Amino acid sequence: MVAVTASKLNSKPQAQPWKANWPHQTEQQPLQQMYGSYKKGEKMMFAGNGGGSGKTEIQLDNEVTLERGTCSSSVVGATGRSRHHLAMIAPTAIRHIIALRDPLPSFLLSLISCRDPDMHDLVTTTMNFLEESDIFCTEKPYILAFDPPEGTPKSNMTFREHDDVLVENIRGRERDMIFEETGSAILDMKTEMKREDFDDEKKVKQIYLREVGERLQAFLGATRVQIYEHLLRKTETSFPISTGGPYKYDQPTTIAHIDTTPEWTTSLIEEICGASASELLKGRVQAINVWKPLRGPVRDWPLAVCDRSTVDAAKDVKAADLVFARHAVENCQIHYSSCHKWYYLSDQQPDEAWVFLQSDSADTGRSGVPHSSFRLPERGEVGEPRESIEVRALVYYEKIPENARSIFKAAISTMGLVGEMELVCGRHMKANNVHFGKPQDEVQVSQQNDNRKLLTPQAYAEAVSEHAKQATEVSLYPGQNFENLARYLLRPFESTASKNPFQAQAHLAGFQPTLYSFYASKPKRRMVLTTLEDLSRGREIQSQDNEANSSSILFVRGQPSALWLAALGATYHIDPEYYQRHLDFRSTLGRLNHFSLPSLPSSTTYITKLRYITICQSNRRAVSDQGFIDSLRSDGKKAFERYMHSLNQSIEKGIGIGNSIVRAYNIHDDIHSSIEQEISIYMSRTTSGPICLVWLDTGEDLMQGPEGPWFIKPGDRNVGWPYTIVHPTIQHQQQISLKAHRTAIKQDLRPKSKLAQSSSLLHLDYGKLYDSSVMACDAFYALDELFTFCANSELQFLNLVESKLSQETGYAQLSNDNPQLSNLLYSQDILEEHAKRLRENIETIRMRGGAKWPRASEPAMKHKAEFAASSLLKDYEHLLYRTEALSERCRRGVGVIMSSASITESKRAIAQTYEVAKLTKLAFFYVPLTFTTSIFGMNLTPIAADQRNSLWLWVVVSIPVLMISLFALVYDVSSLFKRGRLFLSKFFSR
């Protein structure tokens, strides 16, 4: 009888006396809902109300029922397989439920207990715990949920109500609940379900259980989530006073307990999963509870959870049997300890769920999380009767055999469900005529791993091709954006041509992926894959590793091989979207641009892209001519377009495999330029641990691929030898100058290149300065070296840009007679693009890859991984700050240039105004003279007759005309006219 044997939690072998007359053969009848009934003449003991700790014994004159009881099946942690509460504890046991002292002030309790007196928002409440008993030395604790034969006690357990339990409110500090340490956390649990929908069993199974499975998998990074039970609780208004009859819904539990034991969890898996259980149990398995209210705020019997780190599993936890008429389960009852730390969430809302651990196969020395409902001391308005739903799940990590899925297929077809979530009808759990619970639905969450059908490279390529054929009218998820990728992946499998260059890509000298495996307990392993057979052999070696914690990184470099891409995709179930995004420059080649990139962040959970920069310097003689720089940029743009065309042609023809790929080329001045390349990362989960595929743009020497603008032709008269110099990427690390003996690449691994880049060394001895044991457990930490390399290259690039901007902006701009707007706009465009990518990288670092990425759980490893991620986040935030600052500097520089141009133009206009003023004055002098001269030049008879006096007459006439003109120049004639009109108007108005 697997689930009800003596647990390892109990130190000595224990008898189970209830088995003598079990399974109970009579039909189970609904039992009266009483928390302890006493007949006339029986005695009851309770705590005195005085200041002492004395006990009072009362002789009962009439039959009574306890108002505050502790004896329902839900109270002792029943799994809810019986819908009615049970009077399980005999009156003889009830008599022992007494309080030894009155409640103490919380500050005194903090002094006499193990608690920290500096706590937040504490409440003192009552809670029920299992009493110690000598009988447990020989008998295992049990409770019978049916009427046993005469002479068999219903229970050998007694419970005591402690009224000095401190419960701490974590509202506002929810993030302080670290699941790996306390065993519990608050989970955002928004749902499509309305409150009334939870009464619909079908909706709960089809919608809510699916949502819980998805949230749990994302939160825990699990491989599979299997939900085996859910409970709906609705508190009666009379609770905890019994109504005397069965309840329609389960009621809150008021005894501290844990729902399961590690042994019972193992038995449950064996019964549910059958033959595949042994394989499943080789990996880590957790039993998890998810509890949330259906309405809020919860002020009526909220849930309290205990910090598992404060529980002594050997002293505080006792395994017990909860026995029904035809089945039994094993849970844990809790002894009281003042060292326990209890938490609750005040005014808990329906979208806030407690997720807490019940057992963990990887942590057998610690208990699960004790939990219980408790009466909240009244502090104002009392909430409505509590309604809640509790979901119990099995969470699997790592290995899941293929045949484990076979038991679910029939139900999938009947339910008509698709996608990662599978809602499946469970089985009756039978062992020696013991039914471990009623038939229950189960949610199966399958992450991308080895559970799927193994594909051949050709089948992988054909699957992508099939998706690419999905047109708009055929599917809601069209695949036209994959047409180029599908056509490329299928090329190696075409048999029409007599000589297919793609079929020769299985053996390539220039394209040799490098596979690293990291282990927690042994050195890393490096393997160069020269053929597809090596890929299969490497995968086989990985699957045969017996390491509990291991991870792998596979480096792929340069121009792709279609055959290798298909083989890698089939071997590790790589999402074709990863290939599509790395080859984004080909996605619209000769095709209609559907503007599908970039995509939403939620679709890139497993995909990360980094950009790194290499600074180049030509040996050209410096020419400080802006026109020359502008011509260099114009020619460089055209040359880069020719390079991209040649690159696409070589990829299309299947030649040049392993050559480097350049994404962008920028010219900063007459001698400095930079090339930009990418690293694309894809994280996949396999049965042997996570593997990260790292695709580097840097492959063979840059001189081996198509000719690009970074090469200066020898015919240039301003160029000496060598034509181009590639700067190294300088990495700043503490005391790195003292570690040359550790950082040097082995002689036989060094690249033999005329134009070597620092990025060409990344795959040669990866992770040399990092902790391999942490890399084996934490996928994001394993990639830290790549992020750090890209950060340092970005820093070097920003330093270059800043040095150039210092000559174009600020005070230097004032002394520059010919500031160039084109330089600032050119740099600003580049910086804005870099800022966009840095923001994406920062979000990835904040998420540490993503919620589903494996993370270290052991405290020391976890601290090291979190510290590395924190340092990385600070570095990238610094880079973003500098990038935005330089971009703003460009923007200000552009503004200064525009303002300076406006000021210069204004000065020019003012100078012209002075010239016009001079001309105006001359006009006032010459115009009158010209006027009189024109009159005398008309040869009028009176003037022409007197030849002697005509000149003097002209002078006499010109002088008054000139005086009148000068008067009009000096004085404001318009004001005189206004004054004249005003005078005349006054004169005539008299």
Beta strands, then each sheet from edge to edge (+ up, - down):
strand 1: 37-38
strand 2: 43-47
strand 3: 55-59
strand 4: 64-65
strand 5: 122-130
strand 6: 142-144
strand 7: 159-169
strand 8: 184-188
strand 9: 224-234
strand 10: 257-258
strand 11: 285-293
strand 12: 303-306
strand 13: 317-323
strand 14: 328-334
strand 15: 342-344
strand 16: 352-360
strand 17: 371-373
strand 18: 387-396
strand 19: 421-425
strand 20: 430-431
strand 21: 434-435
strand 22: 441-445
strand 23: 514-519
strand 24: 525-528
strand 25: 550-557
strand 26: 607-620
strand 27: 664-667
strand 28: 672-686
strand 29: 689-696
strand 30: 719-726
sheet 1: 1+ 4-
sheet 2: 2+ 3-
sheet 3: 5+ 7- 15- 12+ 17-
sheet 4: 6+ 13+ 14- 10+
sheet 5: 8+ 16- 11+ 18- 9+
sheet 6: 19+ 22-
sheet 7: 20+ 21-
sheet 8: 24+ 23- 25+ 29+ 28- 26+ 30-
sheet 9: 24+ 23- 25+ 29+ 28- 27+
end
